[in-house]
Structure formats: C-alpha cells, structure tokens
Amino acid sequence: MSKQSNRELDLEKILSSLDGLEKAEPAPFFYTRLQARMMRTENSVMQQVFSFVTRPAFVLATGLFVLLLNGYILVNKIEEKEAATEETTQMLAIEYTNLNSSIYDNPDETP
C-alpha cells in the first residue's frame, strides 16, 4: 500500500464516522425548567436591586452627587485654610509690632 492509499483510507474512515450522527436534543422538560429558573431569579430582591443600580440614570445621578460633594468639601477646606492663614498673619503682625517697640514707646502706661 502506498501513502496515497493510506491517506484516502483514513479520510474515508473519518468521513464515514460522521454518517450516523443526529442532531443533539436537550433532556425532556429542559426549556420548562430553564424558564422556571429564570422566572424565580427575576423576582428575587437581589435581581431587583441590581436592575435598579445598573440603570444609566441612577449611575449618572450617583456620579454627579459624588462630584458635587467632592467640590463642596474642597471649597470648605480652602475657605477654612484661608481663614486660618489670615488669623495667623494678624497674630504674627501684632507680635512683630510688640517686638519692635521699646519699653519707652509704650503709650498705655502712665507714670
């Protein structure tokens, strides 16, 4: 036997093995059980929560709320920092003027 005839035999063997195949069928009542499972999970609390949370309007509103909250906190921190800086500057200015004056220049004391 030559190589060509071995190949043809192998090819015929492979092709003939597919002759007896039939279309695969699911088990009885498969679709009924599948529909029942889908209906059961459709009404669960987690499914309803997940369905609500994944809505684009909810996601957009939550993102906008987080951004607004972040901006509000940043603005308050900046205002607090400016107020603290101004108060510190005033205290330093008062302290500086007290250091530069001599005991003879104090007008508050009367002899």
C-alpha positions as CSV (number, residue, x, y, z in Angstrom):
1,M,0.0,0.0,0.0
2,S,1.2,3.4,-0.8
3,K,1.0,6.6,1.2
4,Q,-1.7,7.9,-1.1
5,S,-4.0,5.0,-0.5
6,N,-3.4,5.1,3.3
7,R,-4.5,8.7,3.3
8,E,-7.5,8.0,1.3
9,L,-8.5,5.2,3.6
10,D,-8.0,7.4,6.6
11,L,-10.0,10.1,5.0
12,E,-12.9,7.7,4.1
13,K,-12.8,6.4,7.7
14,I,-13.1,9.8,9.2
15,L,-15.9,10.9,6.8
16,S,-17.9,7.7,7.3
17,S,-17.7,8.1,11.1
18,L,-19.9,11.2,10.7
19,D,-22.7,9.4,8.8
20,G,-24.6,8.1,11.8
21,L,-24.7,11.5,13.7
22,E,-28.0,13.0,14.5
23,K,-29.0,16.4,15.9
24,A,-28.4,16.7,19.6
25,E,-31.6,17.1,21.6
26,P,-31.9,18.5,25.2
27,A,-33.2,16.5,28.0
28,P,-37.0,16.3,28.4
29,F,-38.6,19.4,30.1
30,F,-35.3,21.3,29.8
31,Y,-36.9,24.5,28.5
32,T,-39.6,24.3,31.1
33,R,-37.1,24.1,33.9
34,L,-35.0,26.9,32.4
35,Q,-38.0,29.2,32.1
36,A,-39.0,28.4,35.7
37,R,-35.4,29.2,37.0
38,M,-35.4,32.5,35.0
39,M,-38.8,33.5,36.5
40,R,-37.6,32.6,40.0
41,T,-34.4,34.8,39.7
42,E,-36.3,37.6,38.0
43,N,-38.4,38.2,41.1
44,S,-35.6,38.0,43.7
45,V,-34.7,41.0,45.8
46,M,-31.0,41.0,44.6
47,Q,-32.1,40.9,41.0
48,Q,-34.4,43.9,41.5
49,V,-31.7,45.9,43.3
50,F,-29.1,45.0,40.7
51,S,-31.5,46.0,38.0
52,F,-32.1,49.4,39.6
53,V,-28.5,50.1,40.4
54,T,-27.4,49.4,36.8
55,R,-29.8,51.9,35.2
56,P,-27.9,54.7,33.5
57,A,-30.0,57.4,35.2
58,F,-29.0,56.1,38.6
59,V,-25.4,55.8,37.7
60,L,-25.3,59.3,36.3
61,A,-27.1,60.8,39.3
62,T,-24.7,59.0,41.7
63,G,-21.7,60.2,39.9
64,L,-23.0,63.7,39.8
65,F,-23.7,63.6,43.5
66,V,-20.2,62.4,44.3
67,L,-18.6,65.1,42.2
68,L,-20.8,67.8,43.8
69,L,-19.9,66.5,47.3
70,N,-16.3,66.5,46.4
71,G,-16.4,70.1,45.2
72,Y,-18.3,71.2,48.3
73,I,-15.7,69.6,50.6
74,L,-12.8,71.2,48.6
75,V,-14.3,74.7,48.7
76,N,-14.9,74.4,52.5
77,K,-11.3,73.2,53.1
78,I,-9.9,76.2,51.1
79,E,-12.1,78.7,53.0
80,E,-11.0,77.2,56.3
81,K,-7.4,77.4,55.3
82,E,-7.7,81.0,54.1
83,A,-9.4,82.0,57.4
84,A,-6.7,80.2,59.5
85,T,-3.9,81.8,57.4
86,E,-5.4,85.3,57.8
87,E,-5.8,84.8,61.6
88,T,-2.2,83.6,61.9
89,T,-0.9,86.5,59.8
90,Q,-2.7,89.0,62.1
91,M,-1.3,87.4,65.2
92,L,2.2,87.4,63.7
93,A,1.8,91.1,62.8
94,I,0.8,92.0,66.3
95,E,3.6,90.0,67.8
96,Y,6.1,91.7,65.4
97,T,5.0,95.2,66.3
98,N,5.3,94.3,70.0
99,L,8.9,93.1,69.5
100,N,9.9,96.2,67.7
101,S,8.7,98.7,70.3
102,S,10.8,99.6,73.3
103,I,9.6,99.9,76.8
104,Y,9.8,103.7,76.4
105,D,7.5,103.8,73.4
106,N,4.5,102.2,75.2
107,P,1.8,104.9,75.4
108,D,-0.6,102.8,77.5
109,E,1.5,103.2,80.7
110,T,1.1,106.3,82.6
111,P,3.8,107.3,85.2
